[in-house]
Amino acid sequence: MNRDEKQRMEAVEKWANYVVEHDDWSEQQKVLIDSQIENAKAVGLTKEQAEYIRTGKKPQTQII
C-alpha cells in the first residue's frame, strides 16, 4: 500500500469511527452542505462560470 492509499484508509477509518460514536453526524453534515449551497447561490455565478471553475476548461462559444 502506498503512502496516499494509507492516508486515505486512515481518513476513512477516522470518519467511520466518528459516525459510530456521534449520533448527530448526519445533522452536522446537512448544516455544512446547506451552507455551501447558500454560499454558492450568494456568489451568483452563471452555469458556464461554475463549469469553468469545476473543470478548468473555458466554455465553447456559439457563433450565430
C-alpha positions as CSV (number, residue, x, y, z in Angstrom):
1,M,0.0,0.0,0.0
2,N,1.5,3.4,-1.0
3,R,1.5,6.5,1.2
4,D,-1.6,8.0,-0.5
5,E,-3.6,4.8,-0.1
6,K,-2.5,4.6,3.5
7,Q,-3.6,8.2,4.2
8,R,-6.9,7.6,2.5
9,M,-7.6,4.4,4.6
10,E,-6.7,6.3,7.8
11,A,-9.1,9.1,6.9
12,V,-11.9,6.5,6.1
13,E,-11.3,4.7,9.4
14,K,-11.3,8.0,11.3
15,W,-14.6,9.1,9.7
16,A,-16.2,5.6,10.2
17,N,-15.3,5.8,13.9
18,Y,-16.7,9.3,14.2
19,V,-20.0,8.2,12.6
20,V,-20.3,5.3,15.0
21,E,-19.5,7.5,18.1
22,H,-21.7,10.5,17.2
23,D,-25.4,10.2,16.5
24,D,-25.6,13.8,15.2
25,W,-23.1,13.4,12.3
26,S,-25.9,13.5,9.8
27,E,-27.3,16.8,11.0
28,Q,-23.8,18.3,11.1
29,Q,-23.2,17.2,7.5
30,K,-26.6,18.7,6.5
31,V,-25.7,22.0,8.0
32,L,-22.4,22.1,6.2
33,I,-23.9,21.1,2.8
34,D,-26.8,23.6,3.2
35,S,-24.3,26.4,4.0
36,Q,-22.2,25.5,1.0
37,I,-25.3,25.7,-1.3
38,E,-26.3,29.0,0.2
39,N,-22.8,30.4,-0.3
40,A,-22.8,29.2,-3.9
41,K,-26.1,30.9,-4.6
42,A,-24.9,34.2,-3.0
43,V,-21.9,34.3,-5.3
44,G,-24.2,34.3,-8.3
45,L,-22.1,32.5,-10.9
46,T,-23.5,31.6,-14.2
47,K,-23.6,27.9,-15.0
48,E,-20.8,28.5,-17.5
49,Q,-18.6,30.2,-14.9
50,A,-19.3,27.3,-12.4
51,E,-18.4,24.8,-15.1
52,Y,-15.1,26.6,-15.8
53,I,-14.2,26.6,-12.1
54,R,-15.1,22.9,-11.8
55,T,-13.3,21.7,-14.9
56,G,-10.8,24.4,-15.8
57,K,-12.0,24.4,-19.4
58,K,-13.3,27.6,-21.0
59,P,-16.8,27.2,-22.3
60,Q,-17.2,27.0,-26.1
61,T,-18.9,30.0,-27.6
62,Q,-21.5,29.5,-30.2
63,I,-21.5,31.6,-33.3
64,I,-24.9,32.5,-34.6
